[in-house]
Amino acid sequence: MVINFKYIILCSVMVFFHCQIVAQSTPPVSNELDLQYAPKGSGPLSSESKSNSSGGSANRNDAKNFIKFSPTLISRSIVALYYERNFHENFSLQAGIGFNFNKDRIFSLLGSSLILSESNNLQGEEDMADVLSVSEHQKIAPYFYIAPKFIFESYLFDGSSYIELAFTNFANKLNYVVPPDNYSYNSSVPQIIGSSKVNYNYNIFSLKYGYQILTDTKLITSHEFFFTAGYRMITYNPVIRTDIDYNSSSNITQQYTVSSIKSSKPTFMFGVGYTFGIGW
């Protein structure tokens, strides 16, 4: 009998591939011991935990929208809410709206004396820092904020750093009050001629650098710590003082007029703060 080795080899190859196909198409049989000792629930070794090990459910891909509030802004007499829309994992747009409920006391007590001390541009103009410090709050004014936000991945505390290029606008609507120091022994009671309303309007272009942490919870919350610096243009109503000596007597009358023609002064600004947000 003649053995055809080519036929035997061909048959062997066909049987091998048939066994491989059957083995791959047959579902694996679960072992009862494996099921008995497999971790249940959402522990660190469970399948649920492994599926979330790449960052959890609280990441920017899941949270496209945020409502935010900055409690540190209250110290500047401003209350505002912000809405942030995440268009990409590295880019979002943020807008805020609110109101100014009093003058910025931190600025009037600390910053204005340094920044506004060179504000006398008109003859007889009162110092801006002095006007701002003695003026009283009149009524609330709107607050606006808009900023593109660029986000950078970071491995510190599972957070991310970011940069915002922001524009901010708000105003202080005040009533000017003549300070007691302006009363002297040889002058009569100072007079305010016309309206005593003084408005300080602020347009701010700033660069904000911050760090944001998102919680890995069902309710996604964000916590931001930031530093900001920028350019601030202040538009204001100058207060003009005029000393009037009637009949060349020693009794001088001081008159104050709030000018309707506004002046402007550029300054620099900086600050630090914290923002809390809820995402979905």
ZINORFEN-V253224 format. One record per run of one state. SS is the DSSP state (h for helix, s for strand, l for the rest). FROM is the first residue (numbers start at 1). LEN is the number of residues. If there is no record, write none. Layout:
# ZINORFEN-V253224
ss->{SS;SS}
from->{FROM;FROM}
len->{LEN;LEN}
This chain:
# ZINORFEN-V253224
ss->{l;h;l;h;l;h;l;s;l;h;l;s;l;s;l;h;l;s;l;h;l;s;l;s;l;s;l;h;l;s;l;s;l;s;l;s;h;l;s;l}
from->{1;5;26;32;38;47;52;65;70;71;77;78;89;91;101;105;116;125;126;128;135;136;140;141;154;160;176;180;183;187;188;191;194;197;215;220;246;249;252;280}
len->{4;21;6;6;9;5;13;5;1;6;1;11;2;10;4;11;9;1;2;7;1;4;1;13;6;16;4;3;4;1;3;3;3;18;5;26;3;3;28;1}
